[in-house]
Amino acid sequence: RIALAMTYLRKGDPDKAVSVCQEAINTNPQSAKAHNALGGIYTVRREYDKAVAAFEKAIEANPKFIPAYLNLGDYYARTRQWDKAQEKYKAALGIDPKNINAHWKLANVYNAQKDTSNVEAEYKAIIEINPKHTEAHLALGGLYMRQKKLQQAIAEFELALEIAPNFLPVYVNLGELYNKTGEYDKALAICDKLRR
């Protein structure tokens, strides 16, 4: 039924999507998926109080249902309620410490708060879980770049290039860093690659 509700939502009929989710909840009031889906539909409809209530009911139905924690965290992050967002993302990580999505979202919250040490810790946690996570290497390199830790930034960007040799943002940042550190031959080599 949840798939059917999402189909109605994609087709532009959120009222029917809500109705299908309500039917699923009436059939199984303990369905965390149905409550979570209903919360997602309410979010799309910008009925945020109802969305929050639905996500909370999903957690009540299944306290280990990570998507509801992430959705609540997303709502709190969008409304700049940073402490509540952190709480929900950390709760998700308490259930699954290797949830890359929760680490990434938590890093974004810390970044919004300019808490660079925790941002760095979250990016490193992602890389520890998945050493080939290109975006985490790029983000960590960007953080080091802003902190003027240029050699550490270069190392992260070079790792990102090893993983994804055609990832354009890495070339741009790496070329800029090579230029700043006086490694002009490397900077020119990057420019040549970008021109091809």
Salt bridges, closest charged atoms under 4 A:
ASP15 OD1 - ARG45 NH1 3.04
GLU47 OE2 - ARG45 NE 2.63
GLU47 OE1 - LYS50 NZ 3.14
ASP74 OD1 - LYS105 NZ 2.84
GLU87 OE2 - LYS88 NZ 3.59
GLU120 OE2 - LYS124 NZ 3.08
GLU122 OE1 - HIS103 ND1 2.49
GLU135 OE1 - HIS133 ND1 3.83
GLU156 OE1 - HIS137 ND1 2.60
GLU176 OE2 - LYS180 NZ 3.36
GLU183 OE1 - LYS186 NZ 3.24
ASP192 OD1 - ARG195 NH2 2.90
